[in-house]
Each structure stands twice: as C-alpha cells, then as structure tokens.
Amino acid sequence: MSLPPLVPPLKCQGIKTKLASEINRIAQAQSFGRWIEPFCGSCVVALNVQPKKALLSDSNVHIIRLYQEIQKGSLTPGIAKSFLTEEGDKLRADGEPYYYTVRERFNAQPSSLDFLFLNRSCFNGVMRFNRHGRFNVPYGHKPERFAQAYVTKITNQIRRISEVISACDWTFATADFRQTIASAE
C-alpha cells in the first residue's frame, strides 16, 4: 500500500496530485542527475518524486517566490498560521469586500502570504492573472473558509513541504520554459 501523495499548500487547476504516485513510480525507475521541471506549477510532482537535485521553474513569479520563501525559512508554518487566522477572521467579519481589499493589496505589493490567502479564498482555487500581471479571480463566497481545521491543514502542508525541500538541493527559478530546457543541455 502506498502512502497518500504530498499535497502542496497552493491549489492549481490541472494539479497532478492524483497522478503523483504513478509519476513517482516511473521516475524511480529512471536514472538522472538532476530533475528539471519547466512548468512546476504547484510543485506536486517534485514534492512526491523528491529528487535529491532539481531545477524547478515556472513563469509565475508568485509561485516561485512562495517556494523560495519556504526554502529560506522566511515563510514558516507558524507565520502562515498566524497570518491566515488573522486574515480569516477579517474575511469572516467583512466577507467579500475584505477579499477584494486583500486582492488590491496583493496587486499593489505582492506578498506570498497574500498570494496564499487569495489562492485559498478565491473562486475554486483558480490562479489567473490578467495581461498586466494582476490577480483577477473573483471571491469564492466562503467567508468561513479559514476555520481552524483548514488553517491547520495548510500549515501542516507547509511544514511537510519545508521538510522535503530542506533535505534536497533544489533551485526554484522564475523562467520561461525555453530558458529552463536550454539550461538542461
């Protein structure tokens, strides 16, 4: 019986969580010096394959920044728990207008914590940016979204992912897939 897959703290459309075990099985049968993933997205594949050395890139600077901050230890489970609890209380009290306040704050001055909050409180966990790079997903209409159990789930995901990342030599890079593929040659 295999373990359940590691689930990242970010929700993404097209996430490979359900395929992680099979991808891991195939990857373990291969020999490679460095894992290169030009469209890492939520990083669910790398988190489940857990290669010792990897280049994980994506064109979305916010995804890469979040994982870099987890890797550096500047975004910890404790920091995320405190932030999501506080912001969740404000969302519960003020509802939709507060969501849009955070979205505007993020678009003016992006932070990984605001990104995580928006990703978990927007409509269906959709991650979409307009052509000006502004997060533009509408509110998910769940003011009770950040109940204690949900915050604990997210912080446990960050804790486990931090453990995996710290045990590996991974580079997270904001890059076009062509750049990433070219660096493999």
N, C-alpha and C positions, 0 to 999 in steps of 0.2 A: 504494500500500500504506500503510495507516495504522499508526501506532505502537501498541504494546500499551498498554492503559489503565494509568494510575497506580493502584496498589493501596495502600490505607491500612494503617497498622500494626494496626488493630483488625479482628478478624473479627466479622461480624454475620450473623445469619440474615436472609435476604432482601436481601443486599447486591447492588447494581446493577452490579457490575464488568463482567459480560457485556453489559450494555446501554449502558455508558458511551460507546462510540463513536457509537452511534445517537442517544443523547440529546444528545451534543455536536454532532452534525451538525444536528439540529433546532434546538438553541439558537443555533447560529451564524447560522442563517437569520432569527433574530428580532432585534428592536431593543429593548433595555431599558437603563434607567439603573442599576438595582440588582437583583441576583439575590436572591430571597428563597426560602429553603428551610425550611419549618416543621418538617420531620421529617428533619433532615440525617443522622442515624444515623452511619455510618462516614465520611461526607463524600465518598464516592467520586464522586458526581455533580459536586459543586462542584470537586473536585480535578481532574476531567477537563475540565469546561467552562472553568474558570479565568476566571470573570468578574472584571473589574477591581474592582468594588464588590459586596459581598454581605452579607446578614444570614443567618447560618446558626444555626438554633436546634433544640433538642431538649429534651424534658423530662428526659432523663437527664443529671444534673449531672456524672457521671464522664466521659462522652464530651466534653462541652463543656470541662470543666477540662483534660483531656488536650490538646485542640487549643489552648486558651488558653495553656497552658504551652509548647507547641511554638512558638506565635506570639511569646511573650515571650522565648523563648530559655532558659527555665529547665529545659526538658526537651530535651536535645540528643542527637544520635546517640551521642556519647561517653558521656554519663551513662547512657543506655539500655543501651549495650553492656556497660558495667561492671556495672550492676545485674543485667541478665539473665544474664550469665555467672556472677556470684556466686550468684544465686538458683538458676540452673540446676544448678550444682554441688551445692548443698544438696538440690535435688529429686532429683538422680541418686543422692545418698548415702542420703537418708532416704525417698524415694518419697512415697506417699500421705499419711502423717502430716504431712510438711512442707507439702504443698499446703494442707491444712486449717489449718495454723499461719498461713500467709500469708493465707488467706481470713478467718480470725478477726481478724488484724491489720488487714486492709483494712476489715472491717466495723466495727471499733472506731475506727479512724482512717484514713479513706480517703486514698490517695495514687495519683497517676496511674501511677507505676511498678508498684505492686502490682496496679492495675487491668489494666495491660498484661500483666503476668506471669500473672494469673489468666485473662484472656481467651485467652491463648495456651497455657495448660496445662489448662484445664478440658475437660469433655466436649464435643467437636465445636465448640468456639469459641462455644458458646451464651452469650448475655448475658441473664441472668434475675435479677430481684430480687424478694424476697417483699414482702408488703404493708407491712412495716416498713422497707423500703428496703435490706435486707441481700442481698448477693450470695449466691446459694444453689445455684449449679451444682456438681455433683459433679466429682471429679477425672477427668481424661481417660486415666489409666493409661498415660502415656507418659513414664517418668522420664528418657529420653534426649532429651526434647523440645528442650532448649536446646543442641543441638550448635552448634559454632562457625558452621557454614554457615547455620543457622536464625537465630542471633543477628545475623549479618551481613545477612541478608535483611531482618530487622525494622529494623535501624539504617539500612540503605540506604533503606527506605521512609520512615523519619522524616526523613532528610536531604533526600530529594527533596520531600517534603511541606512541610518547612520552607522550602525554596527557593520553592515555589509561593506559600505563604502570605505570605512576606515581600515578594513582588512585587505583592501585591494589597492592597486596602483592605477587609478582611473583619472583620466583627463576629461573634463567637461568643456566643450567649446561651442561658441555660437558661430556657426559656419553654414554656408551653402553646401548642399550635398556634394557638389562637384569638387569643392575645396577638400572636403573630407576624404573623398575617394582618391583624389590626386595625392594626398599625403600618405596614402597606403602604399603607393608604388615606390 
